[in-house]
Amino acid sequence: MAPHDKTYGGGSRSGRDDRRGGGGGSRYGGAGSNKTGGGGDYHGVRKGRVEKSRIERVGRSFGGGDRRGSGGNTQDLTVRNMDFSNLAPFKKNFYQEHPIVANRSPYDVQRYRDEHEITVRGKAPNPIEDFSEAYFPDYVMKEIKRQGYKVPTPIQAQGWPIAMSGHNFVGIAKTGSGKTLGYILPAIVHINNQQPLSRGEGPIALVLAPTRELAQQIQQVATEFGSSSYVRNTCVFGGAPKGGQMRDLQRGCEIVIATPGRLIDFLAAGATNLKRCTYLVLDEADRMLDMGFEPQIRKILSQIRPDRQTLMWSATWPKEVKQLAEDFLGNYIQINIGSLELSANHNIRQVIEICDENDKETKLKSLLSQIYDTGENPGKIIIFVETKRRVDHLVRYIRSFGVRCGAIHGDKSQSERDFVLREFRSGKSNILVATDVAARGLEAKSMLYGGDKMSTYNAISTLNT
């Protein structure tokens, strides 16, 4: 049993309602509309030629881009000012260093950091090298074993001791580095050491994410690891009905995962508050700023007690993100995995073809024919495009080959997005055309070919690999 488990135990906390489940988002999404599917199967492109020339009629065509997010700077940011007088004290340091970790020599610690390209700014605890060295509660360790994790990723190995110690910190690591688990597990421990929520109280832990898809993936991890200790969560985002989300907030959830715009709506309506929030996560902070969410983020942070613990995660470290950290994190520890500069992922083979605008469709058709000719299973293909109008046009073009293809952009409803992602992940539809709303946080196993912003159909201003 972990040291901080001796008082609170591994089950539900005193005063907890054991009827509650681990997640609050099962109602969101739904079966969706099969209009996003497309006809035919992926054998419509064969031997370098088009075998079927059927152009499907699809819904509306939309102009403009997705770059400003849902809400942008036009949202009404009027919320009530918070009174931070008479704040109840809370505990945020739950870390007890394992003897093995404490006894590692400075040489061994530096060797581990160098081996995994970990750079630390500030006085950070020694990294752990095994899950058993983290002193996580028994219910967390059971789920880690059930999920089949072997060793912590570098961001987890160095980030967990910092987060469990109650420090503010910035973690910079590429997408897919395991950072979601890096902040969810300390959040669960943090929550289980606070007083239980009463009805009408807001969350203890708040996670802000830039897109609906990323928010839903975070919720899945929170549900998997929080359900055994009765840590409730909900996911609030635009594009879905407010009623179910509002009921979850009013019943009380220890963890709220939210996109900034929808959370501002609920705060302004008085559906929830952040008086109990003592653990804040800004995930993909650079992406949120790029989407124009800085006013919403600053307004949300003004509603949270200043002595909170704040964790900021980012794939890059531009000056805007650095300024946000300086403004709100105070004396923080920074850890970086790999280079601070944005660079290509060396695990991915990248091919760049430069051609005229009028030649792009012909090039794409030739590439798809080449991919489909390599075998019976062409794998999964993601094509990133700059604008919503271009997404719809390209989907019609690809479907004219008799190839099943889905689309995601900001004007698609949540049910349509969920349906397209399910079809793509299951392999029923192996081509996804999307704007940059899906540029990060999209998990798809068995990825064979992927477009990213460096090799997109429409190259855009910010290259991101």
C-alpha positions as CSV (number, residue, x, y, z in Angstrom):
1,M,0.0,0.0,0.0
2,A,1.2,3.5,-0.9
3,P,2.1,5.8,2.0
4,H,-0.6,8.3,1.1
5,D,-3.1,5.4,1.0
6,K,-3.0,4.6,4.7
7,T,-5.6,7.1,5.6
8,Y,-7.8,7.2,2.6
9,G,-7.7,3.5,1.5
10,G,-8.0,2.1,-2.0
11,G,-11.8,2.2,-2.3
12,S,-14.4,4.9,-2.1
13,R,-13.8,7.8,0.2
14,S,-15.9,8.6,3.3
15,G,-19.1,10.3,2.3
16,R,-18.9,9.1,-1.3
17,D,-21.9,7.9,-3.2
18,D,-20.9,4.4,-4.4
19,R,-23.6,4.4,-7.1
20,R,-21.6,6.7,-9.3
21,G,-19.7,5.6,-12.3
22,G,-16.3,6.6,-13.5
23,G,-17.3,8.5,-16.6
24,G,-19.8,11.1,-17.6
25,G,-19.5,11.1,-21.3
26,S,-21.2,7.9,-22.6
27,R,-24.2,9.9,-23.7
28,Y,-22.1,12.1,-26.0
29,G,-21.8,11.2,-29.6
30,G,-24.3,8.6,-30.6
31,A,-24.6,6.6,-33.7
32,G,-24.3,9.6,-35.9
33,S,-25.4,10.0,-39.5
34,N,-24.4,7.5,-42.1
35,K,-24.2,10.3,-44.6
36,T,-20.6,10.7,-43.7
37,G,-19.8,7.2,-44.7
38,G,-19.5,7.0,-48.5
39,G,-20.2,4.2,-50.8
40,G,-18.3,1.3,-52.2
41,D,-15.2,-0.3,-50.7
42,Y,-11.5,0.4,-50.9
43,H,-11.0,-1.8,-53.9
44,G,-12.4,0.9,-56.2
45,V,-8.8,2.0,-57.0
46,R,-6.8,-0.8,-58.6
47,K,-3.9,-1.2,-60.9
48,G,-3.3,2.5,-61.2
49,R,-6.7,3.3,-62.6
50,V,-10.2,4.2,-61.4
51,E,-12.6,1.2,-61.8
52,K,-15.7,3.0,-60.7
53,S,-16.7,6.6,-61.5
54,R,-19.5,7.3,-59.1
55,I,-19.7,10.7,-57.5
56,E,-21.8,10.7,-54.4
57,R,-23.9,13.6,-53.4
58,V,-22.9,14.9,-50.0
59,G,-24.3,17.5,-47.8
60,R,-23.4,21.1,-47.5
61,S,-20.1,22.8,-48.5
62,F,-18.6,25.1,-46.1
63,G,-16.0,27.9,-46.6
64,G,-13.4,29.2,-44.3
65,G,-10.9,27.5,-42.0
66,D,-10.9,26.0,-38.6
67,R,-7.9,27.7,-37.2
68,R,-9.7,29.9,-34.6
69,G,-11.4,27.1,-32.7
70,S,-14.9,26.9,-31.4
71,G,-15.6,30.2,-29.9
72,G,-12.7,32.3,-31.0
73,N,-12.5,35.8,-29.7
74,T,-16.1,36.7,-30.3
75,Q,-17.5,34.8,-27.3
76,D,-19.0,36.7,-24.4
77,L,-16.5,36.2,-21.6
78,T,-18.6,37.8,-18.9
79,V,-18.4,35.7,-15.7
80,R,-18.7,36.7,-12.1
81,N,-15.6,37.8,-10.2
82,M,-14.4,35.3,-7.6
83,D,-13.8,36.1,-3.9
84,F,-10.6,34.3,-2.8
85,S,-10.8,35.4,0.8
86,N,-11.3,32.7,3.4
87,L,-10.0,29.9,1.3
88,A,-9.9,26.5,3.0
89,P,-6.3,25.1,3.0
90,F,-5.6,21.9,1.0
91,K,-2.8,19.4,0.6
92,K,-1.0,18.9,-2.6
93,N,2.3,17.2,-1.7
94,F,1.8,13.5,-1.6
95,Y,5.1,12.3,-2.8
96,Q,7.3,10.0,-0.8
97,E,10.5,9.1,-2.5
98,H,11.2,5.5,-2.8
99,P,14.4,4.4,-1.2
100,I,15.8,3.1,-4.5
101,V,15.1,6.4,-6.1
102,A,16.5,8.4,-3.2
103,N,19.7,6.3,-3.2
104,R,20.5,6.7,-6.9
105,S,23.7,8.5,-7.4
106,P,23.8,11.8,-9.3
107,Y,25.7,10.0,-12.1
108,D,22.9,7.4,-12.5
109,V,20.2,10.1,-12.5
110,Q,22.0,12.1,-15.1
111,R,22.7,9.0,-17.2
112,Y,19.0,8.2,-17.3
113,R,18.1,11.7,-18.2
114,D,20.7,11.9,-21.0
115,E,19.6,8.5,-22.3
116,H,16.0,9.6,-22.6
117,E,16.8,13.2,-23.6
118,I,15.2,14.7,-20.5
119,T,16.2,18.3,-19.8
120,V,15.2,19.8,-16.4
121,R,15.0,23.5,-15.5
122,G,14.6,23.9,-11.7
123,K,15.1,21.6,-8.8
124,A,13.2,18.5,-9.7
125,P,13.1,15.1,-7.8
126,N,15.0,12.2,-9.2
127,P,13.1,10.4,-12.0
128,I,11.6,6.9,-11.3
129,E,12.4,4.0,-13.5
130,D,9.7,1.6,-12.6
131,F,6.0,1.9,-11.7
132,S,6.6,0.4,-8.3
133,E,8.9,3.3,-7.4
134,A,6.1,5.8,-7.7
135,Y,4.2,4.6,-4.6
136,F,0.8,4.8,-6.5
137,P,-2.2,3.5,-4.6
138,D,-3.1,-0.1,-5.0
139,Y,-6.1,0.6,-7.2
140,V,-4.0,2.6,-9.6
141,M,-1.3,-0.1,-9.8
142,K,-3.9,-2.8,-10.6
143,E,-5.1,-0.8,-13.5
144,I,-1.6,-0.2,-14.7
145,K,-0.9,-3.9,-14.7
146,R,-4.3,-4.6,-16.4
147,Q,-3.4,-2.2,-19.2
148,G,-0.2,-4.0,-19.8
149,Y,2.2,-1.1,-19.2
150,K,5.8,-2.2,-18.6
151,V,7.8,0.9,-17.7
152,P,7.0,4.6,-17.5
153,T,7.7,6.8,-20.5
154,P,10.3,9.5,-20.0
155,I,7.7,12.2,-19.4
156,Q,6.0,10.0,-16.8
157,A,9.2,9.0,-15.1
158,Q,10.3,12.6,-14.5
159,G,6.8,14.2,-14.4
160,W,5.2,12.0,-11.8
161,P,7.6,12.9,-8.9
162,I,7.2,16.6,-9.7
163,A,3.4,16.5,-10.0
164,M,3.0,14.3,-6.8
165,S,5.2,16.8,-5.0
166,G,2.7,19.6,-5.6
167,H,4.9,21.7,-7.8
168,N,3.7,23.7,-10.8
169,F,5.5,22.5,-13.9
170,V,5.6,22.7,-17.7
171,G,6.1,19.5,-19.6
172,I,7.2,19.7,-23.2
173,A,7.0,16.5,-25.2
174,K,5.7,15.4,-28.6
175,T,2.2,14.0,-29.0
176,G,2.0,10.3,-28.1
177,S,4.6,10.5,-25.3
178,G,2.2,9.4,-22.5
179,K,1.6,12.8,-21.0
180,T,-2.2,12.1,-20.5
181,L,-1.4,9.4,-18.0
182,G,1.4,11.8,-16.7
183,Y,-1.2,14.1,-15.3
184,I,-4.3,11.9,-14.8
185,L,-2.7,9.6,-12.2
186,P,-1.4,12.4,-10.0
187,A,-4.9,14.0,-10.3
188,I,-6.6,10.9,-9.0
189,V,-4.2,10.8,-6.0
190,H,-4.7,14.5,-5.4
191,I,-8.5,14.1,-5.5
192,N,-8.6,11.2,-3.2
193,N,-6.8,13.2,-0.6
194,Q,-9.3,16.1,-0.6
195,Q,-12.6,16.5,1.1
196,P,-15.5,14.9,-0.8
197,L,-17.5,17.2,-3.1
198,S,-20.9,18.4,-2.0
199,R,-23.8,18.9,-4.5
200,G,-23.4,22.1,-6.4
201,E,-19.6,22.3,-5.9
202,G,-17.4,22.4,-9.0
203,P,-14.5,20.0,-9.9
204,I,-11.4,19.4,-7.9
205,A,-9.3,18.8,-11.1
206,L,-9.9,20.7,-14.3
207,V,-8.3,19.7,-17.7
208,L,-8.5,22.1,-20.6
209,A,-8.0,20.7,-24.1
210,P,-8.2,22.4,-27.5
211,T,-10.5,20.0,-29.3
212,R,-13.5,17.7,-28.7
213,E,-11.6,14.7,-29.9
214,L,-8.7,15.2,-27.6
215,A,-11.0,15.9,-24.7
216,Q,-12.9,12.7,-25.2
217,Q,-9.6,10.7,-25.3
218,I,-8.5,12.3,-22.1
219,Q,-11.9,11.3,-20.6
220,Q,-11.4,7.7,-21.6
221,V,-8.1,7.5,-19.6
222,A,-9.7,9.3,-16.7
223,T,-12.5,6.8,-16.6
224,E,-10.2,3.7,-16.9
225,F,-8.0,4.8,-14.0
226,G,-10.6,6.7,-11.9
227,S,-13.6,4.3,-11.8
228,S,-12.0,1.9,-9.3
229,S,-11.7,4.8,-6.7
230,Y,-15.1,6.3,-7.6
231,V,-13.6,9.5,-9.1
232,R,-16.3,10.8,-11.3
233,N,-15.6,12.7,-14.5
234,T,-17.4,14.5,-17.3
235,C,-16.4,15.9,-20.6
236,V,-17.9,19.3,-21.8
237,F,-17.4,20.5,-25.3
238,G,-19.1,22.4,-28.0
239,G,-21.2,20.7,-30.7
240,A,-23.1,18.5,-28.3
241,P,-26.3,19.2,-26.3
242,K,-25.7,21.2,-23.1
243,G,-28.4,19.4,-21.1
244,G,-26.5,16.2,-20.3
245,Q,-23.3,18.1,-19.7
246,M,-25.0,20.5,-17.3
247,R,-26.6,17.7,-15.3
248,D,-23.2,16.1,-14.8
249,L,-21.7,19.3,-13.6
250,Q,-24.6,20.0,-11.2
251,R,-24.4,16.5,-9.7
252,G,-20.8,17.0,-9.1
253,C,-17.7,15.5,-10.8
254,E,-14.2,15.4,-9.4
255,I,-12.6,15.7,-12.8
256,V,-13.9,18.0,-15.6
257,I,-12.3,17.8,-19.0
258,A,-13.4,20.7,-21.1
259,T,-12.8,22.8,-24.2
260,P,-12.4,26.5,-23.1
261,G,-15.4,27.9,-25.0
262,R,-18.0,25.5,-23.6
263,L,-16.7,25.8,-20.1
264,I,-17.0,29.6,-20.3
265,D,-20.6,29.1,-21.3
266,F,-21.3,27.0,-18.2
267,L,-19.4,29.4,-15.9
268,A,-21.3,32.4,-17.3
269,A,-24.7,30.5,-16.8
270,G,-23.8,29.6,-13.2
271,A,-24.0,25.9,-14.0
272,T,-20.7,25.2,-12.3
273,N,-17.9,27.0,-10.5
274,L,-14.2,26.5,-9.9
275,K,-14.1,27.3,-6.2
276,R,-13.0,23.8,-5.3
277,C,-10.5,23.5,-8.2
278,T,-7.0,22.9,-6.8
279,Y,-5.5,20.9,-9.7
280,L,-5.4,22.5,-13.2
281,V,-4.1,21.0,-16.4
282,L,-3.6,22.9,-19.7
283,D,-3.1,20.2,-22.3
284,E,-1.7,21.1,-25.7
285,A,-1.3,24.7,-24.5
286,D,0.4,25.8,-27.8
287,R,-2.5,24.4,-29.8
288,M,-5.1,26.3,-27.7
289,L,-3.2,29.5,-28.2
290,D,-2.9,28.9,-31.9
291,M,-6.7,28.4,-32.0
292,G,-7.2,31.8,-30.4
293,F,-8.3,30.6,-27.0
294,E,-6.0,32.8,-24.9
295,P,-8.8,35.2,-23.7
296,Q,-10.9,32.2,-22.6
297,I,-8.0,30.6,-20.8
298,R,-7.1,33.7,-18.9
299,K,-10.7,34.2,-17.9
300,I,-11.0,30.6,-16.7
301,L,-7.8,30.9,-14.7
302,S,-9.1,34.0,-13.1
303,Q,-11.9,31.9,-11.6
304,I,-9.5,29.4,-9.9
305,R,-7.8,30.0,-6.5
306,P,-4.3,31.3,-7.0
307,D,-2.6,28.7,-4.8
308,R,-3.8,25.9,-7.1
309,Q,-1.3,23.4,-8.6
310,T,-1.0,24.0,-12.4
311,L,0.5,21.6,-15.0
312,M,1.0,22.9,-18.5
313,W,1.7,20.5,-21.3
314,S,2.8,21.5,-24.8
315,A,4.4,20.0,-27.9
316,T,6.3,23.2,-28.6
317,W,7.6,26.1,-26.6
318,P,6.8,29.3,-28.5
319,K,7.0,32.7,-26.7
320,E,3.3,32.9,-26.3
321,V,3.2,29.7,-24.3
322,K,6.2,30.8,-22.3
323,Q,4.5,34.1,-21.5
324,L,1.3,32.2,-20.3
325,A,3.5,30.1,-18.0
326,E,5.3,33.1,-16.6
327,D,1.9,34.8,-16.0
328,F,0.1,32.0,-14.2
329,L,2.6,29.3,-13.0
330,G,4.9,31.5,-10.9
331,N,7.9,29.4,-9.7
332,Y,7.6,26.3,-11.9
333,I,9.8,23.4,-12.9
334,Q,10.2,22.8,-16.6
335,I,11.0,19.4,-18.1
336,N,11.6,18.8,-21.8
337,I,11.7,15.5,-23.7
338,G,13.9,15.9,-26.8
339,S,14.6,19.2,-28.5
340,L,12.9,22.5,-27.6
341,E,12.8,23.3,-31.3
342,L,10.0,21.9,-33.5
343,S,11.5,19.1,-35.6
344,A,10.4,16.2,-37.7
345,N,9.6,12.9,-36.2
346,H,12.5,10.7,-37.2
347,N,10.3,7.5,-36.8
348,I,8.2,8.6,-39.8
349,R,9.4,8.5,-43.4
350,Q,8.4,11.8,-45.0
351,V,8.1,12.5,-48.7
352,I,7.5,16.1,-50.0
353,E,6.2,16.7,-53.5
354,I,6.0,20.2,-54.8
355,C,3.5,20.7,-57.6
356,D,1.1,23.3,-59.1
357,E,-2.3,23.7,-57.5
358,N,-4.0,22.3,-60.6
359,D,-1.9,19.1,-60.4
360,K,-2.7,18.2,-56.8
361,E,-5.7,16.1,-57.5
362,T,-3.9,14.1,-60.2
363,K,-1.0,13.5,-57.8
364,L,-3.4,12.4,-55.1
365,K,-5.2,10.0,-57.4
366,S,-1.8,8.5,-58.5
367,L,-0.6,8.2,-54.9
368,L,-3.8,6.4,-53.8
369,S,-3.6,4.1,-56.7
370,Q,0.0,3.3,-55.7
371,I,-1.0,2.6,-52.1
372,Y,-3.9,0.4,-53.0
373,D,-1.8,-1.6,-55.4
374,T,0.6,-2.6,-52.7
375,G,-1.7,-5.2,-51.1
376,E,-5.2,-6.1,-50.1
377,N,-5.1,-4.0,-47.0
378,P,-3.9,-0.4,-47.7
379,G,-4.0,0.5,-44.0
380,K,-5.3,3.9,-42.8
381,I,-4.7,7.2,-44.6
382,I,-5.1,10.7,-43.1
383,I,-5.1,13.7,-45.4
384,F,-4.9,17.1,-43.7
385,V,-6.4,20.1,-45.6
386,E,-6.4,23.7,-44.7
387,T,-10.1,24.7,-45.1
388,K,-13.5,23.1,-44.5
389,R,-14.6,23.8,-48.1
390,R,-11.5,22.0,-49.4
391,V,-12.2,19.0,-47.1
392,D,-15.7,18.6,-48.6
393,H,-14.5,18.9,-52.1
394,L,-11.7,16.4,-51.6
395,V,-14.1,13.9,-50.0
396,R,-16.4,14.1,-53.0
397,Y,-13.4,13.6,-55.3
398,I,-12.1,10.5,-53.5
399,R,-15.6,9.0,-53.2
400,S,-15.9,9.3,-57.0
401,F,-13.3,6.5,-57.1
402,G,-15.7,4.2,-55.2
403,V,-13.5,4.5,-52.1
404,R,-15.0,4.9,-48.7
405,C,-13.9,8.2,-47.1
406,G,-14.8,10.2,-44.0
407,A,-14.4,13.9,-43.2
408,I,-13.9,16.0,-40.0
409,H,-14.0,19.7,-39.7
410,G,-15.4,22.4,-37.4
411,D,-18.8,22.5,-39.0
412,K,-19.5,18.8,-38.5
413,S,-21.8,17.9,-35.7
414,Q,-20.4,15.9,-32.8
415,S,-22.5,12.8,-33.8
416,E,-21.0,13.0,-37.3
417,R,-17.4,13.3,-35.9
418,D,-17.9,10.4,-33.6
419,F,-19.4,8.3,-36.4
420,V,-16.5,9.1,-38.8
421,L,-13.9,8.4,-36.1
422,R,-15.5,5.0,-35.3
423,E,-15.6,4.0,-38.9
424,F,-11.9,5.1,-39.4
425,R,-10.7,3.3,-36.2
426,S,-12.5,0.1,-37.0
427,G,-11.2,0.1,-40.6
428,K,-14.6,0.3,-42.3
429,S,-13.4,3.6,-43.8
430,N,-9.7,3.8,-44.2
431,I,-9.3,7.3,-45.5
432,L,-9.9,10.4,-43.3
433,V,-9.8,13.9,-44.7
434,A,-9.6,16.6,-42.0
435,T,-8.7,20.1,-41.1
436,D,-6.2,20.7,-38.3
437,V,-8.9,20.1,-35.7
438,A,-7.6,16.5,-35.9
439,A,-3.9,17.4,-36.1
440,R,-3.2,16.2,-32.5
441,G,-4.6,13.7,-30.2
442,L,-6.1,11.4,-32.9
443,E,-5.3,7.8,-32.1
444,A,-5.6,5.3,-34.9
445,K,-3.9,1.9,-34.7
446,S,-2.4,0.2,-37.7
447,M,-1.6,3.6,-39.3
448,L,0.2,2.8,-42.6
449,Y,0.1,6.2,-44.3
450,G,-0.5,9.5,-42.7
451,G,-0.6,13.1,-43.9
452,D,0.5,15.8,-41.6
453,K,0.9,19.5,-42.1
454,M,4.3,19.1,-43.6
455,S,3.0,16.8,-46.3
456,T,-0.6,17.9,-46.5
457,Y,-2.8,18.4,-49.6
458,N,-2.7,22.1,-48.8
459,A,0.5,23.2,-47.1
460,I,-0.3,25.7,-44.4
461,S,1.6,28.4,-42.6
462,T,2.6,26.4,-39.4
463,L,4.4,23.2,-40.2
464,N,3.8,20.6,-37.5
465,T,5.1,17.0,-37.8
